[in-house]
Amino acid sequence: MADRTLRVCALYPDLMNIYADRGNLIMLARRSQWRGLGFELLSAGLGTPLDPDGADIYYIGGGQDRDQKLCARDLAEAKRDAIHAAAARGAVILAVCGGYQLLGHSYQLGEDSLPGVGLVDLHTVRSDGPRLIGNVAIEVELGDGAEGHHVLAGFENHGGRTFLGAGVQPLGRVLKGHGNNDRDGQEGVRAGNVIGTYLHGPLLPKNAWFADWLIATALNLAAPLEPLADELEQAAHAEARRAAGV
């Protein structure tokens, strides 16, 4: 696979990067390089044009409210058409926490409403209730090289409650934790190759199998990725599941 290169574009990497979300980028790089794949990391910050054909994976992490407001407006006004075009051609869009909240129509913060980019039929509302915090585990079924049921484990900390539109599929079913809104037992969203989730921790180092699925999906590989010696990665996943009580 030495002639293949995984291109990842991080949106707002300096602003949307809490709870070690940058570790997701490192995980994608390492698991690509260990297999002899090339890896190219690009970025698109505030005011920077987004190339809809420039990456295989577009990644948005989580951020503080102040930074999220800046990014929401830039994403909706300057990058909307490009991110829609990238999703339409099958690029993977991975958004975590604050980034996930921006995938939908809007995020209502009291009297302030942040615009979403409208990739998925969902909306988020900041609740007056307690933040949804703690270790979380969800059951997912992705297919396409990840046959059967798998568990994603991580950490959630969000004041927003996200609600999916009718017919929109969650990323997974909550086994332990709160999920999208602490009501419907759903966590995250999946619409084709557009994926949003509240799982931090960071997500991919705790779930190496999911990192591999993202790589294979983004590169549209016909054959599964070759296995790696994953003793440490499996131990990290087991510990994350133990912390969540699964």
PyMOL commands that set and color helices and strands:
alter all, ss='L'
color gray80, all
select helices_A, chain A and resi 22-33+65-78+80-88+98-101+204-206+208-218+231-244
alter helices_A, ss='H'
color red, helices_A
select strands_A, chain A and resi 5-11+38-44+57-60+92-96+106-109+112-115+122-126+132-140+150-158+160-164+172-176+186-187+189-191+194-197
alter strands_A, ss='S'
color yellow, strands_A
deselect
rebuild
show_as cartoon
